[in-house]
Amino acid sequence: MKLGSTLLALSIFLGSTGSAAIMAKSFSNVKMLDRTVQVKGLAEKKVKADSSVWVIPINTANENLILAQTKINDDINKIKSFLKRYNLSEDEVTIQSIRVSDKLAQRYYDQNNKAPRYFMESEVVVKSKKIDEVIKASQNIGEIIAQNITVAYDEYKYNGPKFFFTGLNDIKPEMLASATKEARKAAEEFAVNSGSKIGKIKRASQGVFSISAREIIIAQDNMSYGTNDAYFSDKLVRVLTSVEYYLED
């Protein structure tokens, strides 16, 4: 009986030892699998805007409705001629509806208001892919003003042409490949320093593509903010990828 008890206790002890060995190996494998490094890769590409929208708001005022309408129509024709001189055709120009305001029809009409009775306004909208021509024309907007045309210069109505880059899909594959390459380069550098090797990718995520003006990037580096990057034709496309690699001994 004593011998049997001894054998039973020995069996239990050996079984427990075996279980402990298996558990230790299992945790070791999990720990090995969890040895990873997470890195990021940045890709940047300088591009030029390929599309532009230029809104030129104009207005006029007169006591006579017909004279006011004649004046704003003449102004529109003069602006079209101005744009043609810069190789911007009528196909690239649209005219917004003319809006009329009669001060006598205003609910709170001020009899002391000496402004002309009728106020008219409209916008000449240029949509063009001729970026250089649009820039050149906008730089010479004074030629329009010199013809007695009132351009509504203010922060809400006129800030010059806006420029856009629409070819993002064409450069996405190249930029993603470049960002991933940069991420792997960073991972390999870490692996060398830690005495490891880079294994397979555990997970990867693509960041959002951003398109900003190169001038804005420089301004931000110099701690200057508040400028709308749509008003710059030179753009900088950026994408940041995040990749997690397994590490191997």
MARNU-925803 format. One record per atom (N, C-alpha, C): residue in three letters; x, y, z. Coordinates in pm, whole numbers, padded with zeros to 5 digits, always signed. Atoms other than C-alpha are relative to their C-alpha. Last residue first. Layout:
<recs>
ALAXYZ...
</recs>
This chain:
<recs>
ASP-00139+00006-00048ASP+01654+03620-03413ASP+00093-00037-00115GLU-00054+00134-00012GLU+01330+03723-03582GLU+00143+00007+00050LEU-00145+00006-00017LEU+01123+04039-03548LEU+00043-00144+00020TYR-00049+00096-00099TYR+00769+04056-03685TYR+00152+00008+00004TYR-00072+00119+00044TYR+00691+04375-03874TYR+00028-00092+00119GLU-00053+00075-00115GLU+00430+04645-03808GLU+00060-00131-00050VAL-00021+00143+00022VAL+00371+04899-04085VAL+00058-00063+00126SER-00043+00062-00126SER+00228+05252-04070SER+00006-00151-00022THR+00045+00137-00022THR+00203+05454-04391THR+00056-00051+00133LEU-00074+00065-00108LEU+00222+05833-04421LEU-00058-00140+00021VAL+00072+00114-00057VAL+00115+06007-04741VAL+00091-00068+00102ARG-00062+00079-00106ARG+00209+06350-04872ARG-00088-00120+00037VAL+00085+00114-00036VAL+00139+06552-05186VAL+00076-00085+00101LEU-00079+00109-00055LEU+00307+06894-05209LEU-00097-00110+00047LYS+00055+00084-00107LYS+00151+07157-05431LYS+00102-00104+00048ASP-00098+00105-00028ASP+00272+07448-05642ASP-00044-00078+00123SER+00005+00102+00107SER-00030+07645-05768SER+00099-00114+00022PHE-00134+00026+00050PHE-00094+07845-05451PHE-00005-00114-00101TYR-00042-00114+00081TYR-00431+08003-05369TYR+00143-00015-00052ALA+00063+00009+00132ALA-00577+07673-05251ALA+00047+00111-00093ASP-00093+00054+00098ASP-00322+07676-04966ASP-00061-00016-00139ASN+00072+00105+00071ASN-00532+07914-04760ASN+00087-00054-00112THR+00009-00022+00143THR-00298+08109-04533THR-00070-00118-00066GLY+00116-00080+00038GLY-00357+08119-04157GLY-00016+00026-00148TYR+00119+00073+00036TYR-00023+08003-04018TYR-00107+00095-00054SER+00092-00100+00054SER+00337+08110-03970SER-00121-00072-00055MET+00101-00038-00099MET+00552+07898-03738MET-00088+00114-00050ASN-00045-00126-00059ASN+00854+07887-03974ASN-00102+00057+00098ASP-00130+00029-00060ASP+00792+07520-04052ASP+00057+00124+00070GLN+00026+00071-00126GLN+00431+07617-04104GLN+00130-00035+00071ALA+00050-00097-00097ALA+00536+07876-04363ALA-00024-00067+00135ILE-00114-00082-00043ILE+00746+07620-04549ILE-00043+00098+00108ILE-00086+00089-00077ILE+00455+07377-04562ILE+00119+00078+00055ILE+00062+00015-00132ILE+00226+07660-04672ILE+00086-00088+00089GLU-00026-00122-00075GLU+00460+07753-04959GLU-00057-00009+00141ARG-00137+00009-00050ARG+00455+07392-05076ARG+00035+00124+00081ALA-00090-00087+00075ALA+00077+07416-05097ALA+00140-00010+00058SER-00017-00134-00056SER-00096+07117-04949SER+00090+00082-00090ILE-00053-00088+00104ILE-00235+06789-05076ILE+00004+00140+00057SER+00026-00143-00018SER-00285+06518-04814SER+00066+00078-00113PHE-00078-00087+00088PHE-00320+06144-04865PHE-00037+00145+00027VAL+00077-00082+00093VAL-00466+05969-04563VAL+00095+00083-00085GLY+00049-00128-00049GLY-00257+05699-04399GLY-00079+00073-00107GLN-00032-00114+00085GLN-00231+05342-04516GLN-00059+00127+00059SER+00112-00091+00023SER-00226+05069-04256SER+00049+00119-00082ALA-00040-00125+00066ALA-00009+04763-04220ALA-00124+00086-00022ARG+00113-00084+00044ARG-00024+04452-04006ARG+00056+00127-00062LYS+00112+00040-00085LYS+00199+04162-03909LYS-00126+00077-00038ILE+00083-00111-00049ILE+00441+04204-04197ILE-00114-00056+00084LYS+00115-00037+00081LYS+00684+03916-04224LYS-00074+00119+00061GLY+00080+00110+00051GLY+01023+03902-04060GLY-00114+00049-00087ILE+00139-00034+00031ILE+01290+04164-04008ILE-00071-00122-00057LYS+00028-00006+00143LYS+01605+04034-03843LYS-00148+00033-00020SER+00108+00083+00052SER+01735+04090-03493SER-00007+00009-00152GLY-00050+00134+00024GLY+02044+04219-03317GLY-00105-00096-00050SER+00046+00089-00107SER+01865+04522-03172SER+00046-00144-00020ASN-00039-00053-00131ASN+02056+04782-03373ASN-00040-00091+00116VAL-00146+00008-00009VAL+02026+04577-03690VAL+00047+00044+00138ALA-00036+00141-00018ALA+01653+04530-03634ALA+00151-00017+00015PHE+00030+00039-00138PHE+01597+04902-03581PHE+00046-00143+00026GLU-00097-00071-00084GLU+01773+04985-03908GLU-00020-00036+00148GLU-00128+00070+00014GLU+01571+04718-04084GLU+00108+00065+00086ALA+00010+00125-00076ALA+01247+04867-03949ALA+00133-00076-00005ALA-00005-00034-00142ALA+01340+05217-04070ALA-00003-00126+00086LYS-00136-00046-00026LYS+01419+05084-04418LYS+00017+00034+00149ARG-00084+00120-00014ARG+01093+04891-04414ARG+00145+00039+00031ALA+00035+00065-00126ALA+00901+05213-04347ALA+00088-00123+00023GLU-00061-00078-00107GLU+01085+05396-04624GLU-00029-00063+00137LYS-00145+00023+00006LYS+00996+05121-04869LYS+00071+00074+00112THR-00023+00133-00057THR+00633+05136-04760THR+00148-00034+00002ALA+00020-00011-00145ALA+00628+05512-04824ALA+00027-00133+00069SER-00111-00076-00057SER+00782+05466-05170SER-00012+00010+00152ALA-00118+00086+00007ALA+00537+05193-05266ALA+00120+00068+00064LEU+00018+00103-00102LEU+00248+05407-05144LEU+00120-00094+00003MET-00026-00060-00131MET+00380+05701-05347MET-00016-00102+00113GLU-00142-00034-00013GLU+00409+05504-05670GLU+00032+00052+00140PRO-00079+00124-00012PRO+00065+05349-05631PRO+00148+00027+00023LYS+00018+00075-00125LYS-00099+05687-05549LYS+00086-00126+00008ILE-00128+00010-00072ILE+00051+05885-05839ILE-00011-00079+00130ASP-00108+00042+00089ASP-00226+05849-06096ASP+00132-00021+00074ASN+00010+00144+00025ASN-00503+05856-05836ASN+00114-00051-00088LEU-00046+00079-00114LEU-00387+06199-05718LEU-00001-00150-00029GLY-00063+00123+00048GLY-00417+06366-06058GLY+00048-00093+00110THR+00100+00106+00015THR-00672+06630-05959THR+00060-00134-00041PHE-00068+00112+00064PHE-00444+06902-05822PHE-00096-00118-00003PHE+00027+00135-00051PHE-00628+07225-05748PHE+00083-00102-00078PHE-00063+00104+00080PHE-00566+07598-05781PHE-00016-00137+00067LYS-00031+00116-00083LYS-00776+07889-05660LYS+00051-00112-00091PRO+00036+00135+00044PRO-00768+08221-05844PRO+00038-00107+00102GLY-00078+00054+00110GLY-00754+08556-05663GLY-00042-00141-00036ASN-00132+00031-00052ASN-00883+08649-05320ASN+00090-00057-00109TYR-00112+00011+00094TYR-01206+08817-05414TYR+00131-00025+00073LYS+00036+00010+00141LYS-01547+08785-05258LYS+00119-00019-00092TYR+00109+00094+00025TYR-01508+08713-04886TYR-00023-00022-00149GLU-00037+00136-00042GLU-01171+08866-04805GLU-00107-00103-00029ASP+00012+00016-00145ASP-01244+09177-05008ASP+00024-00146+00033TYR-00112+00052-00078TYR-01176+09314-05354TYR-00037-00004+00148ALA+00030+00000-00144ALA-01505+09357-05538ALA+00113-00066+00078VAL-00019+00138-00044VAL-01378+09444-05886VAL-00011-00001+00152THR-00013+00020-00144THR-01522+09775-06006THR+00008-00149+00031ILE+00080+00116-00042ILE-01454+09826-06375ILE+00025-00022+00149ASN+00114-00047-00080ASN-01334+10171-06477ASN-00097-00113+00035GLN+00109-00025+00095GLN-01106+10036-06752GLN-00129+00039+00072ALA-00032-00120+00076ALA-00802+10072-06524ALA-00108+00036-00102ILE+00036-00115-00084ILE-00964+09819-06293ILE+00024+00130-00073ILE+00147-00006-00006ILE-00947+09559-06566ILE-00044+00124+00077GLU+00044-00042+00133GLU-00580+09625-06642GLU-00152+00012-00006GLY+00006-00146+00003GLY-00514+09606-06268GLY-00044+00054-00135ILE+00139-00037-00020ILE-00597+09235-06285ILE-00019+00152-00001ASN+00024-00125+00073ASN-00247+09187-06425ASN-00145+00045+00009GLN-00103-00095-00042GLN-00128+08924-06177GLN-00019+00136-00066SER+00036-00049-00134SER-00456+08744-06230SER+00101+00101+00052ALA+00115-00091+00009ALA-00388+08720-06602ALA-00035+00059+00136LYS-00042-00123+00067LYS-00041+08573-06551LYS-00114+00101-00006ILE-00087-00074-00091ILE-00162+08320-06297ILE+00040+00133-00060VAL+00085-00054-00106VAL-00448+08214-06522VAL+00083+00083+00098GLU+00076-00111+00057GLU-00214+08175-06818GLU-00089+00067+00106ASP-00090-00114+00018ASP+00031+07966-06615ASP-00074+00121-00054ILE-00039-00058-00128ILE-00245+07735-06493ILE+00087+00124-00018LYS-00117-00078+00041LYS-00408+07664-06825LYS+00051+00079+00120LYS-00115+00083-00031LYS-00642+07396-06688LYS+00130+00069-00042SER-00099+00031+00103SER-00924+07649-06679SER+00109-00093+00053LYS-00041+00136-00036LYS-01242+07747-06502LYS+00093-00050-00108VAL-00094+00064+00093VAL-01291+08124-06517VAL+00037-00136+00056VAL-00067+00118-00054VAL-01597+08267-06343VAL+00085-00066-00108VAL-00057+00066+00117VAL-01714+08622-06414VAL+00085-00114+00054GLU-00134+00059-00006GLU-01930+08720-06122GLU+00036-00059-00135SER-00009+00129+00068SER-02231+08952-06095SER+00142-00053+00018GLU-00123+00077-00017GLU-02348+09264-05917GLU-00009-00133-00074MET-00006+00126+00074MET-02599+09541-05963MET+00133-00068+00023PHE-00131+00063-00018PHE-02696+09826-05728PHE-00004-00135-00070TYR-00017+00139+00044TYR-02984+10055-05816TYR+00145-00047+00017ARG+00114+00086-00031ARG-03085+10367-05624ARG+00026-00146-00032PRO+00091+00019+00114PRO-02751+10542-05622PRO-00107-00104+00031ALA-00052+00092+00102ALA-02610+10604-05271ALA-00098-00011-00115LYS-00019-00071+00127LYS-02732+10914-05084LYS+00056-00090-00111ASN-00097+00076+00079ASN-02877+10723-04788ASN+00012+00062-00138ASN-00126-00075-00001ASN-03054+10990-04583ASN+00111-00071-00078GLN+00013-00112+00093GLN-03391+10843-04679GLN+00127+00084-00006ASP-00046-00121-00067ASP-03292+10518-04508ASP-00001+00115-00101TYR-00063-00100+00086TYR-03493+10227-04640TYR+00033+00126+00079TYR-00045-00105-00092TYR-03568+09964-04378TYR+00077+00106-00078ARG+00098-00015-00108ARG-03778+09732-04590ARG+00038+00114+00094GLN-00047+00058-00126GLN-03566+09783-04898GLN-00098+00030+00113ALA+00082+00118-00032ALA-03758+09854-05214ALA+00042-00066+00130LEU+00134-00048-00036LEU-03620+10207-05241LEU-00092-00116+00038LYS+00001-00046-00139LYS-03268+10063-05224LYS-00137+00051+00044ASP+00063-00132+00008ASP-03326+09858-05535ASP-00013+00052+00143SER+00053-00046-00129SER-03086+09561-05550SER-00052+00143-00018VAL+00034-00143-00010VAL-03019+09376-05872VAL-00058+00029+00137ARG+00091-00024-00112ARG-02841+09044-05922ARG-00019+00151+00019ILE-00012-00136-00053ILE-02688+08949-06255ILE-00106+00021+00108SER+00116-00087+00019SER-02671+08575-06308SER+00022+00136+00066GLN+00107+00025-00096GLN-02323+08425-06312GLN-00114+00099-00022ILE+00047-00121-00066ILE-02114+08451-06626ILE-00115-00037+00093THR+00146-00003-00021THR-01911+08155-06743THR-00036+00125+00079VAL+00058-00110-00077VAL-01562+08154-06894VAL-00151-00016+00010GLU-00048+00016-00137GLU-01351+07860-07013GLU-00061+00103+00095ASP+00043+00133-00046ASP-01538+07828-07341ASP+00040-00025+00145GLU+00136-00013-00055GLU-01492+08205-07379GLU-00054-00134+00048SER+00111-00012+00095SER-01120+08146-07424SER-00135+00011+00070LEU+00110+00066-00072LEU-00830+08218-07189LEU-00128+00024-00081ASN+00026+00133+00056ASN-00524+08292-07403ASN-00102-00079+00081TYR-00085+00093-00075TYR-00410+08588-07192TYR-00032-00145-00036ARG-00139-00044+00022ARG-00543+08844-07438ARG+00098-00091+00074LYS-00044+00051+00130LYS-00866+08644-07435LYS+00145+00038-00027LEU-00037+00140-00017LEU-00903+08716-07063LEU+00051-00061-00130PHE-00122+00006-00082PHE-00900+09091-07120PHE+00049-00144+00013SER-00108-00042+00090SER-01158+09059-07397SER+00135-00005+00071LYS-00019+00109+00095LYS-01384+08862-07163LYS+00114+00031-00096ILE-00074+00105-00072ILE-01331+09126-06894ILE+00026-00119-00092LYS-00139-00045-00012LYS-01433+09400-07137LYS+00085-00105+00071ASN-00063+00014+00131ASN-01748+09208-07228ASN+00146+00042+00003ILE-00017+00143+00026ILE-01842+09171-06861ILE+00070-00023-00133ASP-00111+00047-00084ASP-01784+09541-06796ASP+00029-00148-00026ASP-00123-00047+00062ASP-02007+09633-07090ASP+00122-00049+00078ASN-00019+00081+00121ASN-02284+09416-06948ASN+00127+00039-00073ILE-00051+00131-00044ILE-02236+09581-06607ILE+00019-00095-00117LYS-00137-00009-00054LYS-02262+09929-06759LYS+00054-00138+00039THR-00090-00020+00112THR-02568+09855-06972THR+00145+00000+00047GLN-00010+00127+00072GLN-02748+09713-06671GLN+00096+00010-00117ALA-00073+00094-00086ALA-02672+10019-06461ALA+00019-00133-00072LEU-00141-00038+00005LEU-02777+10250-06744LEU+00086-00095+00084ILE-00051+00037+00133ILE-03106+10065-06779ILE+00148+00032-00011LEU-00013+00146+00010LEU-03175+10082-06405LEU+00061-00042-00132ASN+00081+00049+00112ASN-03106+10456-06377ASN+00025-00149-00019GLU+00138-00040-00027GLU-02987+10590-06044GLU-00095-00055-00105ASN+00048-00112+00081ASN-02668+10392-06093ASN-00142+00034+00042ALA+00117-00066-00059ALA-02449+10136-05917ALA-00039+00120-00086THR+00018-00138+00043THR-02195+09883-06043THR-00126+00056+00064ASN+00126-00066-00034ASN-02056+09547-05939ASN-00002+00141-00056ILE+00008-00140+00042ILE-01792+09292-06026ILE-00134+00059+00042PRO+00128-00065-00032PRO-01683+08960-05878PRO+00003+00148-00040ILE-00022-00145+00003ILE-01396+08781-06058ILE-00134+00068+00026VAL+00126-00075-00006VAL-01401+08412-05963VAL+00034+00149+00007TRP-00026-00141-00029TRP-01098+08212-06074TRP-00132+00075-00007VAL+00128-00071+00000VAL-01115+07834-06063VAL+00029+00143+00045SER+00015-00126-00074SER-00805+07634-06150SER-00141+00055-00013SER+00134-00057+00019SER-00700+07286-06258SER-00012+00128+00084ASP+00042+00025+00138ASP-00371+07102-06304ASP-00138+00056-00030ALA+00146+00005+00017ALA-00188+07222-05994ALA-00034-00020-00147LYS+00056-00130+00037LYS+00183+07146-05999LYS-00150-00018-00020VAL+00082-00002+00121VAL+00332+06851-05815VAL-00047+00143-00026LYS+00034-00135+00044LYS+00602+06788-05557LYS-00078-00007-00131LYS-00020-00024+00143LYS+00594+06437-05413LYS-00045+00142-00033GLU+00040-00133+00044GLU+00629+06321-05056GLU+00029+00016-00148ALA-00032-00027+00140ALA+00643+05974-04903ALA-00054+00137-00037LEU+00057-00121+00060LEU+00661+05906-04530LEU+00045+00012-00145GLY-00073-00043+00119GLY+00715+05563-04377GLY-00071+00117-00065LYS+00077-00082+00093LYS+00615+05465-04026LYS+00089+00041-00116VAL-00072-00113+00062VAL+00744+05189-03805VAL-00093+00075-00094GLN+00093-00081+00079GLN+00606+04930-03564GLN+00073+00124-00049VAL-00039-00141+00002VAL+00846+04665-03441VAL-00097+00074-00092THR+00026-00077+00122THR+00740+04318-03340THR+00058+00140+00014ARG-00115-00089+00016ARG+00823+04048-03091ARG-00014+00072-00133ASP+00035-00137-00033ASP+00474+03914-03034ASP+00118+00095-00005LEU+00088-00052+00105LEU+00544+03590-03217LEU-00034+00147+00023MET-00078-00014+00122MET+00842+03525-02989MET-00085+00061-00110LYS-00087-00115-00020LYS+00632+03592-02681LYS+00084+00026-00124VAL+00085-00119+00008VAL+00365+03356-02804VAL+00086+00125+00012ASN+00037-00019+00140ASN+00629+03093-02869ASN-00084+00126-00019SER-00120-00043+00071SER+00776+03132-02520SER-00031+00028-00146PHE-00017-00143-00026PHE+00433+03118-02365PHE+00120+00054-00075SER+00109-00070+00064SER+00376+02779-02530SER+00014+00151+00018LYS-00030-00003+00142LYS+00714+02647-02430LYS-00106+00079-00075ALA-00113-00091+00019ALA+00654+02737-02065ALA+00033+00014-00147MET+00047-00136-00019MET+00311+02573-02067MET+00111+00100-00029ILE+00081-00035+00117ILE+00452+02251-02211ILE-00048+00144+00008ALA-00091-00014+00113ALA+00721+02234-01944ALA-00075+00042-00125ALA-00071-00126-00017ALA+00470+02301-01667ALA+00094+00025-00116SER+00093-00108+00033SER+00248+02025-01794SER+00069+00134+00008GLY+00019-00001+00145GLY+00539+01782-01792GLY-00091+00112-00043THR-00123-00053+00058THR+00629+01875-01436THR-00013+00010-00151SER+00001-00145-00023SER+00270+01826-01325SER+00122+00063-00063GLY+00101-00059+00087GLY+00262+01482-01482GLY-00002+00150+00013LEU-00052-00001+00136LEU+00590+01388-01319LEU-00098+00063-00097PHE-00110-00096+00007PHE+00461+01492-00976PHE+00054+00012-00142ILE+00060-00135-00004ILE+00130+01311-01021ILE+00108+00106-00016SER+00069-00021+00128SER+00311+00996-01127SER-00059+00139-00007LEU-00104-00024+00101LEU+00548+01018-00831LEU-00063+00029-00135ALA-00051-00136-00023ALA+00255+01058-00591ALA+00105+00035-00103LEU+00105-00095+00039LEU+00088+00752-00739LEU+00049+00143+00015LEU+00006-00003+00147LEU+00410+00548-00719LEU-00103+00101-00048THR-00123-00067+00047THR+00455+00640-00352THR+00000+00013-00151SER+00017-00143-00025SER+00097+00555-00271SER+00119+00078-00052GLY+00098-00053+00097GLY+00138+00216-00435GLY-00018+00149+00017LEU-00066-00008+00131LEU+00456+00143-00239LEU-00093+00059-00102LYS-00091-00114-00006LYS+00283+00231+00087LYS+00070+00019-00132MET+00085-00120+00000MET+00000+00000+00000MET+00087+00124+00000
</recs>
